[in-house]
Amino acid sequence: MRGEGDMAIQTICQILPYKEIELVGPLPAEIEAWIDMSTAVSARAQHPDAARALIRYLLRAESDKVWKPRGLERFHLTYAHNQHAKPSACSVDALRG
């Protein structure tokens, strides 16, 4: 590899930090090219309440203004809308409560 190229497909959050790379745009939504990220608290956590508090803090609605400019978006998907999605044991909304 010589580090040359006319086009590449990469996650937006890995493009934005580089001024020499032009982001043309995201892939069309119809492609459904989502990368899911999850958070969890281990059953063996020494400080489970603090871990849950951190997750709540990271997932609060106000955090969107920090995540989105860095190329990360919250993807709201309900099991009813996607037959291939697997319901999680704990939803984001449950953690916010």
For each residue, the residues with C-beta under 8 A, 3 or more apart:
1:
2:
3:
4:
5: 8
6:
7:
8: 5
9: 27
10: 14 15
11: 14 15 35 71
12: 15 16 23 26 71 72
13: 16 70 71 72
14: 10 11 17 71
15: 10 11 12 18 21 23 71
16: 12 13 23 69 70 71
17: 14
18: 15 21
19:
20:
21: 15 18
22:
23: 12 15 16
24:
25:
26: 12
27: 9 31 33
28: 31
29: 32
30:
31: 27 28
32: 29
33: 27
34: 75
35: 11
36: 75
37:
38: 88
39: 55 58 59
40: 90
41: 45 48 51 52 55
42: 45 48 51
43:
44:
45: 41 42 48 51
46:
47: 50 51
48: 41 42 45 51 52
49: 52 53
50: 47 53 54
51: 41 42 45 47 48 54 55
52: 41 48 49 55 56 95
53: 49 50 56 57
54: 50 51 57 58
55: 39 41 51 52 58 59 95
56: 52 53 59 60 95 96
57: 53 54 60 63
58: 39 54 55 63
59: 39 55 56 63 92 95 96
60: 56 57 63 96
61: 64
62: 65
63: 57 58 59 60 66 67
64: 61 67 68 73 74
65: 62 68 69
66: 63 69 70
67: 63 64 70 72 73 74
68: 64 65 71 72 73
69: 16 65 66
70: 13 16 66 67
71: 11 12 13 14 15 16 68
72: 12 13 67 68
73: 64 67 68
74: 64 67
75: 34 36
76:
77: 81 82 85
78: 81 82 85
79: 82 85 86 87
80:
81: 77 78 85
82: 77 78 79 85
83:
84:
85: 77 78 79 81 82
86: 79
87: 79
88: 38 91
89:
90: 40 94 95
91: 88 94 95
92: 59 95 96
93: 96 97
94: 90 91 97
95: 52 55 56 59 90 91 92
96: 56 59 60 92 93
97: 93 94
